[in-house]
Structure formats: C-alpha cells, structure tokens
C-alpha cells in the first residue's frame, strides 16, 4: 500500500490490483429468424454454432416438439440429432417452422449439448410476432 497526504484533509491509498485474465467461451450459439411472420407461411430458424476451440466438437441438438395447443408452431424435419462442429468454424443448423396461431409467440426451446455442458437458445431470440393471414381461409 502507498499512502499519500499532501497538505490535504483527504488520504489517498493506492493499491495494485491482481491481474485478471478473461477467456472467451469455447462454444457460442446465436440465432437468426425473422422478427415477424404470417400464420401458415413456413420460415427458417437458424442456429449458428460457433466452435472457438482447436478440436472437433460433437453437438447434440433437440428442439421442443410440443404437441399441446400452446405451442403455436409446427416443426418440419428431424427434431433431434447430432452434428459435428469443425475447429474454429461456424456451423449453421436450420429448422423449418410454420406458425399455426397469431400474436406474440414463444419459439420452441432448442437444447444443445456440447461435451458435458447443456446450452439453450438465448431468451432474446425466443419470441416473434405472427401476423394473421391476409387471405381468408375456407
């Protein structure tokens, strides 16, 4: 510690702080999807898997296939599976969804498993606005 008093009623104490080394996460996920869609029109939900490591990563994927009436979406294709993310690369995984109800809807949860870690889609990417169809249905 260093104490300084130079003709002042105040006392200044300086202390060296320990060095902190921050590491970037080895694996990150971002999502891409439209902010609004029309009911009955298919759209793409893209997960961008960023592998920041120097090793091949096995990634388990599972999208919530909720069949209850609160889901609001129909999912086309495989609901779960495994992909491999190459070292220091970005892998895009795409899901085709279609809204079956209108309003502000929560997207289905996507669970990713990388090694022993389990990740979920970011909360900021979980909602979108579904517009009613401009054409009457018969």
ROSE-4610 file (N, C-alpha, C; in Angstrom, 1 decimal, always signed):
// ROSE-4610
residu = [X/X/X/X/X/X/X/X/X/X/X/X/X/X/X/X/X/X/X/X/X/X/X/X/X/X/X/X/X/X/X/X/X/X/X/X/X/X/X/X/X/X/X/X/X/X/X/X/X/X/X/X/X/X/X/X/X/X/X/X/X/X/X/X/X/X/X/X/X/X/X/X/X/X/X/X/X/X/X/X/X/X/X/X/X/X/X/X/X/X/X/X/X/X/X/X/X/X/X/X/X/X/X/X/X/X/X/X/X/X/X/X/X/X/X/X/X/X/X/X/X/X/X/X/X/X/X/X/X/X/X/X/X/X/X/X/X/X/X/X/X/X/X/X/X/X/X/X/X/X/X/X/X/X/X/X/X/X/X/X/X/X/X/X/X/X/X/X/X/X/X/X/X/X/X/X/X/X/X/X/X/X/X/X/X/X/X/X/X/X/X/X/X/X/X/X/X/X/X/X/X/X/X/X/X/X/X/X/X/X/X/X/X/X/X/X/X/X/X/X/X/X/X/X/X/X/X/X/X/X/X/X/X/X/X/X/X/X/X/X/X/X/X/X/X/X/X/X/X/X/X/X/X/X/X/X/X/X/X/X/X/X/X/X/X/X/X/X/X/X/X/X/X/X/X/X/X/X/X/X/X/X/X/X/X/X/X/X/X/X/X/X/X/X/X/X/X/X/X/X/X/X/X/X/X/X/X/X/X/X/X/X/X/X/X/X/X/X/X/X/X/X/X/X/X/X/X/X/X/X/X/X/X/X/X/X/X/X/X/X/X/X/X/X/X/X/X/X/X/X/X/X/X/X/X/X/X/X/X/X/X/X/X/X/X/X/X/X/X/X/X/X/X/X/X/X/X/X/X/X/X/X/X/X/X/X/X/X/X/X/X/X/X/X/X/X/X/X/X/X/X/X/X/X/X/X/X/X/X/X/X/X/X/X]
num = [1/1/1/2/2/2/3/3/3/4/4/4/5/5/5/6/6/6/7/7/7/8/8/8/9/9/9/10/10/10/11/11/11/12/12/12/13/13/13/14/14/14/15/15/15/16/16/16/17/17/17/18/18/18/19/19/19/20/20/20/21/21/21/22/22/22/23/23/23/24/24/24/25/25/25/26/26/26/27/27/27/28/28/28/29/29/29/30/30/30/31/31/31/32/32/32/33/33/33/34/34/34/35/35/35/36/36/36/37/37/37/38/38/38/39/39/39/40/40/40/41/41/41/42/42/42/43/43/43/44/44/44/45/45/45/46/46/46/47/47/47/48/48/48/49/49/49/50/50/50/51/51/51/52/52/52/53/53/53/54/54/54/55/55/55/56/56/56/57/57/57/58/58/58/59/59/59/60/60/60/61/61/61/62/62/62/63/63/63/64/64/64/65/65/65/66/66/66/67/67/67/68/68/68/69/69/69/70/70/70/71/71/71/72/72/72/73/73/73/74/74/74/75/75/75/76/76/76/77/77/77/78/78/78/79/79/79/80/80/80/81/81/81/82/82/82/83/83/83/84/84/84/85/85/85/86/86/86/87/87/87/88/88/88/89/89/89/90/90/90/91/91/91/92/92/92/93/93/93/94/94/94/95/95/95/96/96/96/97/97/97/98/98/98/99/99/99/100/100/100/101/101/101/102/102/102/103/103/103/104/104/104/105/105/105/106/106/106/107/107/107/108/108/108/109/109/109/110/110/110/111/111/111/112/112/112/113/113/113/114/114/114/115/115/115/116/116/116/117/117/117/118/118/118/119/119/119/120/120/120/121/121/121/122/122/122/123/123/123/124/124/124/125/125/125/126/126/126/127/127/127/128/128/128/129/129/129/130/130/130/131/131/131/132/132/132/133/133/133/134/134/134/135/135/135/136/136/136/137/137/137/138/138/138]
x = [+0.8/+0.0/+0.9/+0.3/+1.1/+0.1/+0.5/-0.3/+0.3/-0.6/-0.2/-1.0/-0.3/-1.0/-0.2/-0.8/-0.1/-1.0/-0.7/-1.5/-3.0/-3.6/-5.0/-5.6/-6.9/-7.6/-7.9/-7.7/-8.0/-6.8/-7.0/-5.9/-6.2/-5.2/-5.3/-4.4/-5.0/-4.3/-4.4/-3.3/-3.2/-2.7/-3.4/-3.1/-3.1/-2.2/-2.2/-3.2/-4.0/-5.0/-4.4/-4.8/-4.3/-4.7/-3.9/-4.2/-5.3/-6.3/-7.4/-7.3/-7.3/-7.2/-8.6/-9.2/-10.5/-10.4/-11.1/-11.1/-12.4/-12.3/-13.6/-14.2/-15.5/-16.1/-15.7/-15.6/-15.1/-16.2/-17.5/-18.5/-19.7/-20.1/-21.3/-22.3/-23.5/-24.7/-25.4/-25.7/-26.6/-27.7/-28.8/-30.0/-30.3/-30.9/-31.4/-32.8/-33.7/-35.1/-35.7/-36.8/-37.5/-38.1/-38.3/-39.0/-40.5/-41.0/-42.5/-42.7/-43.7/-44.1/-45.6/-46.1/-47.5/-48.0/-49.1/-49.6/-49.8/-49.3/-49.5/-48.3/-47.4/-46.3/-45.0/-44.3/-43.1/-42.0/-41.1/-40.0/-38.8/-37.6/-36.5/-35.9/-35.7/-35.0/-33.6/-32.6/-31.2/-30.4/-29.7/-28.8/-27.4/-26.6/-25.2/-24.4/-23.7/-22.9/-21.5/-20.9/-19.5/-18.6/-17.7/-16.7/-15.4/-15.1/-13.9/-12.7/-12.8/-11.7/-10.9/-9.8/-9.0/-9.3/-10.4/-10.8/-12.2/-12.5/-13.8/-14.8/-15.9/-16.9/-18.2/-18.6/-19.8/-20.9/-22.0/-23.1/-24.4/-25.0/-26.4/-27.4/-28.4/-29.5/-30.8/-31.7/-33.1/-34.0/-35.0/-35.9/-37.2/-37.8/-39.0/-40.1/-40.6/-41.7/-43.0/-43.4/-44.6/-45.8/-46.6/-47.8/-49.1/-48.9/-50.0/-50.5/-51.6/-52.2/-51.5/-50.6/-49.9/-48.6/-48.2/-47.0/-47.0/-48.0/-48.1/-47.3/-46.5/-45.7/-45.7/-45.6/-45.4/-43.9/-43.2/-41.8/-41.7/-41.0/-40.8/-39.4/-39.2/-37.9/-37.6/-36.3/-35.8/-35.9/-36.3/-36.4/-35.2/-34.4/-33.2/-32.1/-30.9/-29.8/-28.5/-27.4/-26.1/-25.4/-24.6/-23.8/-22.4/-21.5/-20.1/-19.6/-19.1/-18.6/-17.1/-16.6/-15.2/-14.5/-13.2/-12.4/-12.4/-12.6/-12.6/-13.4/-14.7/-15.6/-17.0/-17.9/-19.3/-20.1/-21.0/-21.9/-23.4/-24.1/-25.5/-26.4/-27.3/-28.3/-29.7/-30.4/-31.7/-32.9/-33.9/-35.2/-36.2/-37.2/-38.3/-39.5/-40.1/-41.2/-42.3/-43.6/-44.7/-45.6/-46.0/-46.9/-48.3/-49.0/-50.4/-51.4/-50.9/-51.7/-51.1/-51.8/-51.3/-50.9/-50.2/-49.9/-48.4/-47.9/-46.6/-46.4/-45.6/-45.4/-44.0/-43.9/-42.5/-42.1/-40.9/-40.4/-40.1/-40.1/-39.8/-38.4/-38.2/-36.9/-36.0/-34.7/-33.7/-32.6/-32.4/-31.4/-30.2/-29.0/-27.7/-26.9/-26.2/-25.3/-23.9/-23.0/-21.6/-20.7/-20.2/-19.5/-20.4/-20.1/-20.9/-21.8/-21.6/-22.4/-23.7/-24.8/-26.0/-26.4/-26.6/-27.0/-28.4/-29.0/-30.4/-30.3/-31.3/-31.3/-31.5/-30.8/-30.9/-32.3/-32.7/-34.0/-34.4/-33.4/-33.8/-34.3/-34.0/-34.4/-35.6/-36.3/-37.4/-38.8/-38.9/-40.3/-40.3/-41.4/-41.6/-43.1/-43.4/-44.8/-45.4/-46.5/-47.2/-48.4/-48.4/-49.5/-50.6/-51.8/-52.9/-52.7/-53.2/-53.1/-54.0/-53.4/-54.2/-55.3/-55.3/-56.3/-57.3/-58.6/-59.5/-59.3/-59.4/-59.3/-60.7/-60.9/-62.2/-62.4]
y = [-1.2/+0.0/+1.2/+2.2/+3.5/+4.6/+5.3/+6.4/+7.7/+8.7/+10.0/+11.0/+12.0/+13.2/+14.4/+15.2/+16.4/+17.6/+18.2/+19.4/+19.3/+18.1/+17.9/+17.2/+17.4/+16.6/+15.2/+15.0/+13.6/+12.7/+11.5/+10.5/+9.6/+9.5/+8.6/+7.4/+6.2/+5.0/+4.3/+3.9/+3.2/+1.8/+0.9/-0.5/-1.1/-2.0/-2.7/-3.8/-3.9/-5.0/-6.2/-7.4/-8.6/-8.6/-9.2/-9.3/-10.3/-10.0/-10.9/-11.2/-12.5/-13.0/-13.5/-12.9/-13.4/-14.3/-15.3/-16.3/-16.2/-16.3/-16.3/-17.7/-17.8/-19.1/-20.1/-21.3/-22.3/-22.5/-22.2/-22.5/-21.5/-20.9/-20.0/-20.3/-19.8/-20.1/-18.8/-18.5/-17.3/-17.8/-17.1/-17.5/-16.4/-16.9/-16.0/-16.4/-15.5/-15.7/-14.4/-14.4/-13.1/-12.6/-11.3/-10.7/-10.9/-11.0/-11.3/-12.2/-13.0/-13.9/-13.9/-14.5/-14.7/-16.1/-16.2/-17.5/-18.4/-19.6/-20.5/-20.5/-19.6/-19.4/-20.0/-21.0/-21.5/-20.5/-20.6/-19.7/-20.6/-20.0/-20.7/-20.1/-21.0/-20.7/-21.2/-20.4/-20.8/-20.7/-21.7/-21.7/-21.7/-20.6/-20.5/-21.0/-22.2/-22.8/-22.4/-21.6/-21.1/-22.0/-22.7/-23.5/-22.8/-22.2/-21.4/-22.2/-23.6/-24.4/-25.0/-25.6/-26.3/-27.7/-28.2/-29.6/-29.7/-30.8/-31.2/-31.3/-30.7/-30.8/-31.5/-32.5/-33.2/-32.4/-32.0/-31.2/-32.0/-32.2/-32.8/-31.7/-31.9/-30.9/-31.5/-30.8/-31.3/-30.0/-30.0/-28.9/-29.4/-28.6/-29.0/-29.2/-30.4/-30.8/-30.8/-29.7/-29.6/-29.8/-30.8/-31.0/-30.4/-29.7/-29.1/-27.8/-27.3/-26.2/-24.8/-24.8/-23.5/-23.4/-24.4/-24.3/-23.2/-23.2/-22.2/-22.5/-23.5/-23.8/-25.3/-25.5/-26.9/-26.9/-28.0/-28.1/-29.2/-28.9/-29.9/-30.5/-31.7/-32.4/-33.0/-33.4/-34.0/-33.1/-33.6/-32.8/-32.9/-34.0/-34.1/-34.8/-34.7/-35.3/-34.9/-35.3/-34.9/-34.3/-33.2/-32.7/-32.5/-32.3/-32.1/-30.7/-29.9/-28.6/-28.7/-28.3/-28.3/-27.2/-27.4/-26.5/-25.1/-24.1/-22.7/-22.4/-22.8/-22.6/-22.3/-22.0/-21.7/-22.7/-23.4/-24.3/-23.8/-23.7/-23.3/-24.5/-24.6/-25.7/-25.0/-25.4/-24.8/-25.7/-25.0/-25.7/-24.9/-25.7/-25.1/-25.2/-24.0/-23.9/-23.2/-23.4/-22.7/-22.4/-21.1/-20.6/-21.1/-21.6/-22.0/-21.1/-20.1/-19.2/-17.8/-16.8/-15.4/-14.7/-13.6/-12.8/-13.0/-12.6/-12.7/-14.1/-14.9/-16.3/-16.6/-17.5/-18.0/-19.1/-19.0/-20.1/-21.3/-22.5/-23.7/-23.6/-24.2/-24.3/-25.2/-24.8/-25.7/-26.0/-27.3/-27.7/-28.2/-27.7/-28.1/-28.7/-29.8/-30.5/-30.6/-29.9/-29.9/-30.5/-31.7/-32.3/-32.5/-32.0/-32.2/-30.9/-29.9/-28.7/-28.7/-28.2/-28.1/-26.6/-26.2/-24.8/-24.8/-23.6/-23.4/-22.1/-22.0/-20.8/-19.6/-18.5/-17.2/-16.7/-16.2/-15.7/-14.5/-13.7/-12.6/-13.1/-14.4/-14.9/-15.9/-15.8/-16.8/-16.3/-15.0/-14.6/-13.9/-14.1/-13.4/-13.1/-12.1/-11.7/-12.4/-13.0/-13.7/-12.9/-12.5/-11.7/-12.7/-12.2/-13.1/-13.1/-14.1/-14.3/-13.2/-12.6/-11.6/-12.2/-13.5/-14.2/-15.0/-14.9/-15.7/-17.2/-18.0/-19.4/-20.0/-21.0/-21.6/-22.9]
z = [+0.0/+0.0/+0.0/-0.6/-0.6/-0.1/+0.8/+1.4/+1.1/+0.7/+0.3/+1.0/+1.6/+2.2/+1.9/+1.0/+0.6/+1.0/+2.1/+2.6/+2.3/+2.6/+2.3/+3.5/+3.7/+4.8/+4.3/+3.0/+2.5/+2.4/+2.6/+2.5/+1.3/+0.4/-0.8/-0.6/-0.8/-0.7/-2.1/-2.6/-3.9/-3.6/-4.3/-4.2/-5.6/-5.8/-7.1/-7.1/-8.1/-8.2/-8.9/-8.6/-9.2/-10.7/-11.5/-13.0/-13.1/-14.0/-14.3/-15.8/-16.0/-17.4/-17.8/-18.8/-19.2/-20.4/-20.4/-21.6/-22.3/-23.6/-24.4/-24.3/-24.4/-24.3/-25.4/-25.2/-26.2/-27.3/-26.9/-27.8/-27.6/-28.7/-28.5/-29.6/-29.3/-30.2/-30.4/-31.7/-32.0/-32.8/-32.8/-33.6/-34.6/-35.7/-36.8/-37.2/-37.1/-37.6/-37.8/-38.6/-38.8/-37.6/-37.5/-36.3/-36.4/-37.6/-37.7/-38.9/-38.8/-39.9/-40.0/-41.1/-41.3/-41.0/-40.3/-40.0/-41.2/-41.2/-42.3/-43.3/-43.1/-44.0/-43.4/-44.0/-43.4/-43.3/-42.3/-42.2/-41.6/-41.7/-41.2/-39.9/-38.9/-37.7/-37.9/-37.8/-38.0/-36.7/-36.3/-35.1/-35.7/-35.3/-35.7/-34.6/-34.8/-33.8/-34.0/-33.1/-33.2/-32.4/-33.0/-32.3/-32.2/-31.0/-30.9/-30.4/-30.4/-30.0/-31.2/-30.9/-31.9/-32.1/-31.5/-31.6/-32.2/-32.8/-33.4/-32.2/-32.3/-31.2/-31.7/-30.9/-31.1/-30.4/-31.2/-30.6/-30.8/-29.6/-29.7/-29.7/-30.6/-30.8/-30.5/-29.8/-29.6/-29.6/-30.5/-30.5/-29.8/-29.0/-28.3/-29.2/-29.3/-30.2/-29.4/-28.9/-28.0/-28.9/-28.6/-29.3/-28.7/-27.6/-26.9/-27.7/-27.3/-28.1/-27.8/-26.8/-26.5/-27.3/-28.1/-28.9/-29.9/-30.8/-31.8/-33.1/-33.1/-34.3/-34.6/-35.9/-36.4/-36.9/-36.6/-37.0/-38.0/-39.1/-40.2/-40.0/-40.3/-40.2/-38.9/-38.8/-37.6/-36.4/-35.2/-34.0/-33.1/-33.4/-32.6/-33.4/-33.0/-33.7/-33.2/-34.0/-33.6/-34.8/-34.6/-35.7/-35.2/-36.1/-35.7/-36.2/-35.2/-35.5/-35.7/-36.8/-37.1/-36.2/-36.0/-35.2/-35.8/-34.9/-35.3/-36.5/-36.4/-37.5/-37.0/-38.0/-37.7/-38.5/-37.8/-38.4/-38.3/-39.4/-39.4/-39.4/-38.4/-38.4/-38.6/-39.6/-39.9/-39.6/-39.1/-38.8/-39.6/-40.2/-40.9/-40.0/-39.7/-38.8/-39.5/-39.0/-39.5/-38.3/-38.3/-37.2/-37.5/-36.4/-36.6/-35.8/-35.1/-34.4/-34.4/-34.1/-34.3/-32.9/-33.0/-31.8/-31.6/-30.4/-29.9/-29.4/-30.1/-29.7/-29.3/-28.4/-28.0/-28.9/-29.4/-30.3/-29.5/-30.1/-29.4/-28.8/-27.6/-27.0/-27.8/-27.9/-28.5/-27.5/-27.2/-26.3/-27.0/-26.7/-27.3/-26.2/-26.5/-25.6/-26.3/-25.6/-26.1/-25.0/-25.1/-24.1/-22.9/-21.7/-20.5/-20.3/-21.2/-21.0/-21.8/-21.2/-21.9/-22.1/-23.3/-23.7/-24.2/-24.0/-24.5/-25.4/-26.3/-27.1/-26.3/-26.7/-25.9/-25.7/-24.5/-24.3/-25.3/-25.7/-26.6/-28.0/-28.3/-29.6/-29.5/-28.4/-28.2/-28.6/-29.0/-29.4/-30.8/-31.4/-32.7/-32.8/-33.7/-33.9/-35.1/-34.9/-36.0/-36.5/-37.7/-38.3/-38.8/-38.8/-39.4/-40.9/-41.5/-43.0/-43.7/-44.8/-45.5/-46.3/-46.5/-47.3/-46.4/-46.6/-45.8/-46.1/-45.1/-45.3/-45.4/-46.2/-46.4/-45.7]
